[in-house]
Amino acid sequence: MIRLRYQEVFDAEKYFQILSDPAFEYFDVRVESVEEEREWLAQNAERREKNQEYNYAIIYEGEVVGACGIAIDQRRPHKGEIGYFLQRELWGKGITTEAVRQIEKIALEKLGLVRLEILMEPENRASEKVAIKCGYEKEGLVRGAYKRDGMYRNCLLYAKVVNPG
Ligand SMILES: CC(C)(COP(=O)(O)OP(=O)(O)OC[C@H]1O[C@@H](n2cnc3c(N)ncnc32)[C@H](O)[C@@H]1OP(=O)(O)O)[C@@H](O)C(=O)NCCC(=O)NCCS
């Protein structure tokens, strides 16, 4: 149904459009311009080289419709945080759930991660449902987990630990 590929600089316009949707209420990324998005995308190769982040575009019916990425904990590199977003018109079709399943395979098999985390604001029921459907376990509430729109927000922490040895 979907495939993942690395994000490209030429995806910037589509991402700016998707991320400007006011329905993205519980998302901590705000982009001011296409140029800003281009500059951010241009740094993805370096982020991979430094083992910081692996960001993929979600491709559905040949089009970029969203993104799914893993950010590696720089102090404890066996841990990664998965994040995602999808254009609003396609919500509720299971696309992000499938994207998380695919990126999890990359995280475990290619990057050798052991612990994967997904964080979301408690009000973000759709995001929580994605984590649950992908088999992540709720570990609790992380206070002040991230800053959105000038305020520090609490987030639910979901995680999956594989082959801890
Ligand atoms: C979160 C997001 C990526 C989910 O994408 P999606 O492709 O619609 O997700 P899926 O279809 O795979 O699964 C969503 C599930 O949540 C459910 N859901 C959606 N809104 C819900 C709500 N308000 N309450 C309860 N469940 C809800 C859907 O019904 C679906 O479950 P189902 O398959 O059992 O019917 C999308 O809503 C989004 O891009 N939101 C804005 C960005 C964002 O918040 N990203 C996550 C930051 S933590």
PDBQT file of the ligand as one rigid body, heavy atoms in Angstrom, charges set to zero:
ROOT
HETATM    1  C1  LIG A 201      -1.223  10.802  13.964  1.00  0.00    +0.000 C 
HETATM    2  C2  LIG A 201      -1.390  10.549  12.477  1.00  0.00    +0.000 C 
HETATM    3  C3  LIG A 201      -0.014  10.435  11.834  1.00  0.00    +0.000 C 
HETATM    4  C4  LIG A 201      -2.158   9.238  12.282  1.00  0.00    +0.000 C 
HETATM    5  O1  LIG A 201      -2.125   8.884  10.915  1.00  0.00    +0.000 OA
HETATM    6  P1  LIG A 201      -3.186   7.864  10.254  1.00  0.00    +0.000 P 
HETATM    7  O2  LIG A 201      -2.574   7.373   8.978  1.00  0.00    +0.000 OA
HETATM    8  O3  LIG A 201      -4.516   8.469  10.193  1.00  0.00    +0.000 OA
HETATM    9  O4  LIG A 201      -3.168   6.662  11.310  1.00  0.00    +0.000 OA
HETATM   10  P2  LIG A 201      -3.837   5.222  11.115  1.00  0.00    +0.000 P 
HETATM   11  O5  LIG A 201      -4.946   5.304  10.128  1.00  0.00    +0.000 OA
HETATM   12  O6  LIG A 201      -2.735   4.240  10.842  1.00  0.00    +0.000 OA
HETATM   13  O7  LIG A 201      -4.383   4.940  12.584  1.00  0.00    +0.000 OA
HETATM   14  C5  LIG A 201      -5.094   5.937  13.297  1.00  0.00    +0.000 C 
HETATM   15  C6  LIG A 201      -6.067   5.291  14.238  1.00  0.00    +0.000 C 
HETATM   16  O8  LIG A 201      -6.517   6.279  15.167  1.00  0.00    +0.000 OA
HETATM   17  C7  LIG A 201      -7.918   6.313  15.177  1.00  0.00    +0.000 C 
HETATM   18  N1  LIG A 201      -8.326   7.660  15.542  1.00  0.00    +0.000 N 
HETATM   19  C8  LIG A 201      -8.232   8.792  14.806  1.00  0.00    +0.000 A 
HETATM   20  N2  LIG A 201      -8.690   9.839  15.510  1.00  0.00    +0.000 NA
HETATM   21  C9  LIG A 201      -9.072   9.359  16.722  1.00  0.00    +0.000 A 
HETATM   22  C10 LIG A 201      -9.655   9.928  17.884  1.00  0.00    +0.000 A 
HETATM   23  N3  LIG A 201      -9.891  11.239  17.950  1.00  0.00    +0.000 N 
HETATM   24  N4  LIG A 201      -9.923   9.134  18.950  1.00  0.00    +0.000 NA
HETATM   25  C11 LIG A 201      -9.661   7.816  18.883  1.00  0.00    +0.000 A 
HETATM   26  N5  LIG A 201      -9.104   7.196  17.803  1.00  0.00    +0.000 NA
HETATM   27  C12 LIG A 201      -8.830   7.963  16.740  1.00  0.00    +0.000 A 
HETATM   28  C13 LIG A 201      -8.300   5.872  13.782  1.00  0.00    +0.000 C 
HETATM   29  O9  LIG A 201      -9.627   5.427  13.743  1.00  0.00    +0.000 OA
HETATM   30  C14 LIG A 201      -7.296   4.745  13.556  1.00  0.00    +0.000 C 
HETATM   31  O10 LIG A 201      -7.630   3.569  14.263  1.00  0.00    +0.000 OA
HETATM   32  P3  LIG A 201      -8.365   2.302  13.551  1.00  0.00    +0.000 P 
HETATM   33  O11 LIG A 201      -7.447   1.828  12.485  1.00  0.00    +0.000 OA
HETATM   34  O12 LIG A 201      -8.529   1.333  14.651  1.00  0.00    +0.000 OA
HETATM   35  O13 LIG A 201      -9.654   2.836  12.994  1.00  0.00    +0.000 OA
HETATM   36  C15 LIG A 201      -2.170  11.700  11.793  1.00  0.00    +0.000 C 
HETATM   37  O14 LIG A 201      -3.372  11.896  12.488  1.00  0.00    +0.000 OA
HETATM   38  C16 LIG A 201      -1.387  13.017  11.750  1.00  0.00    +0.000 C 
HETATM   39  O15 LIG A 201      -0.601  13.242  10.839  1.00  0.00    +0.000 OA
HETATM   40  N6  LIG A 201      -1.623  13.905  12.753  1.00  0.00    +0.000 N 
HETATM   41  C17 LIG A 201      -0.924  15.202  12.795  1.00  0.00    +0.000 C 
HETATM   42  C18 LIG A 201       0.560  15.037  13.115  1.00  0.00    +0.000 C 
HETATM   43  C19 LIG A 201       0.761  14.295  14.409  1.00  0.00    +0.000 C 
HETATM   44  O16 LIG A 201       0.056  14.531  15.386  1.00  0.00    +0.000 OA
HETATM   45  N7  LIG A 201       1.749  13.387  14.391  1.00  0.00    +0.000 N 
HETATM   46  C20 LIG A 201       2.069  12.587  15.577  1.00  0.00    +0.000 C 
HETATM   47  C21 LIG A 201       2.798  13.379  16.587  1.00  0.00    +0.000 C 
HETATM   48  S1  LIG A 201       3.063  12.411  18.051  1.00  0.00    +0.000 SA
ENDROOT
TORSDOF 0
